[in-house]
Amino acid sequence: MNPQLNKVFSKLAKEDKKTELKSEKVELGIMQDLSKAVKKHIAERKSIDNALDKWYNDLFKIRDRFGKIEGDYKSFTSSTNDMKKFVKEVEKMAKDLGINPNAVDEYNEAKALINTSEDIDDSIKDAKKLEGQIG
């Protein structure tokens, strides 16, 4: 065979090997990138899963605390109703005696507390709606 032709074939063969090696390096690089991406994704998923678990646990603790608030609210409502009953009795007695009930400090304080108790009622209603959304 012609020596020049042998030289050309030899160079082609060497170039083919170089191309194959480069191709394998690129494929190995992609596999390493994919492996890193998978590991990062797994770590990120674990992080968000842990954060969500903590958030849900905190949310359910808040929901469970609402039970105590409802118990306290029942006592509050009972005390408000007692004051309303006593205020009506004081008003009736004051009318029978011909005196002004506003002269009694406790009467004025009770009336003010009864009026502001509606704020608590509204807050409880709002909290109850939120508690119901927690599930």
Beta strands, then each sheet from edge to edge (+ up, - down):
end
